[in-house]
Amino acid sequence: TLEKLEKSVQAGNYYEAQQMYKSLYARYMSVHKYQEALDLLQSGASIQLRHGQVTCGAELALLFVETLIKAKIPYRRETLDRIGAIFNEFPQVLIPHKLSEEDDMQKLSEILLAAKARVNGCTSFLKAAI
């Protein structure tokens, strides 16, 4: 199933994949398969973030933290490493240092909006993790 989800993301079907991740997550949680849910969410958040899908990735990352709390997972180095691995997948946005007259203000506006989305998603994830 993880392979199918990954292929869906790679094919650009981000919304479809997100819904499948959340559906499978709900099934795992209903039968208390917390470790499977955590594995699914970490994988899903990472692949969505690698494909620049910050909103989707951040949503799964937040569910990851919520699952740690619901499952009463004790703090361990492994848990911190998993949170760090998701954090490291949040993409960076390069903003040009200099603007010339030819620079398209629309393009700059899009870059800044993308940067804001990344900051908001990453901040929400880190606040939840702390």
C-alpha positions in Angstrom: 0.0 0.0 0.0 2.8 2.4 0.8 4.3 1.7 -2.7 0.9 2.6 -4.3 0.7 5.8 -2.3 4.2 6.8 -3.3 3.5 6.1 -7.0 0.4 8.2 -6.7 2.4 11.2 -5.4 5.1 10.6 -8.0 2.4 10.8 -10.7 1.3 14.2 -9.4 -1.9 12.9 -7.8 -1.2 14.7 -4.6 -4.8 15.2 -3.4 -5.8 11.6 -4.1 -2.7 10.4 -2.3 -3.4 12.6 0.7 -6.9 11.3 1.0 -5.6 7.7 0.8 -3.0 8.5 3.5 -5.7 9.9 5.8 -8.1 7.0 5.2 -5.5 4.4 5.9 -4.4 6.4 8.9 -7.9 6.3 10.3 -8.1 2.6 9.8 -4.8 2.0 11.7 -6.0 4.3 14.5 -9.3 2.6 14.9 -7.6 -0.7 15.6 -4.8 0.9 17.7 -2.0 0.1 15.2 -0.1 3.1 16.3 3.3 2.1 15.0 1.9 1.4 11.5 0.1 4.8 11.6 3.3 6.5 12.6 5.3 4.8 9.8 2.6 5.7 7.3 2.4 9.3 8.4 6.2 9.8 8.4 6.5 8.2 5.0 3.6 10.3 3.6 4.7 13.6 5.1 8.2 13.0 3.8 7.2 12.2 0.2 4.7 15.0 0.0 7.3 17.5 1.3 9.9 16.2 -1.2 7.4 16.9 -4.0 6.9 20.4 -2.7 3.4 19.7 -1.3 3.9 21.6 1.9 0.3 21.8 2.9 -0.2 18.1 2.5 3.1 17.2 4.1 2.5 19.5 7.0 -0.9 18.0 7.6 0.5 14.5 7.8 3.4 15.8 10.0 0.9 17.2 12.4 -1.1 13.9 12.5 2.3 12.2 13.2 2.7 14.3 16.3 -0.9 13.9 17.4 -0.5 10.1 17.0 2.6 10.2 19.3 0.4 11.9 21.9 -2.6 9.7 21.4 -0.5 6.5 21.6 1.4 7.8 24.6 4.7 7.1 22.9 7.4 7.8 25.5 10.2 10.3 24.6 13.1 8.4 23.0 16.0 9.4 20.8 14.2 7.5 18.0 11.2 9.7 18.3 13.2 12.8 18.1 15.1 11.4 15.1 11.8 10.8 13.3 10.6 14.3 14.0 14.0 15.6 12.8 13.7 13.6 9.6 10.3 15.1 8.8 11.6 18.6 9.6 14.5 18.1 7.3 12.1 17.3 4.4 10.5 20.8 4.5 11.7 22.4 1.3 13.6 25.6 1.2 12.6 28.5 -1.0 15.4 30.5 -2.6 14.6 34.2 -2.8 16.7 36.3 -5.1 19.0 38.7 -3.2 18.9 41.4 -5.9 16.1 42.5 -8.0 16.5 44.0 -11.4 14.1 46.0 -13.5 13.4 42.9 -15.6 12.3 40.9 -12.6 8.7 39.9 -12.8 6.9 41.1 -9.7 4.3 38.3 -10.1 7.0 35.7 -10.0 8.5 37.3 -6.9 5.1 37.4 -5.3 4.6 33.7 -6.0 8.0 32.9 -4.4 7.1 34.9 -1.3 3.8 33.2 -1.0 5.4 29.8 -1.3 8.0 30.7 1.3 5.2 31.8 3.7 3.4 28.5 3.2 6.5 26.6 4.0 7.2 28.7 7.1 3.6 28.3 8.4 3.6 24.6 7.8 7.0 24.0 9.4 6.2 26.3 12.3 2.9 24.4 13.0 4.7 21.1 12.9 7.4 22.2 15.3 5.0 23.8 17.7 3.1 20.6 17.9 6.2 18.5 18.3 7.5 20.7 21.2 
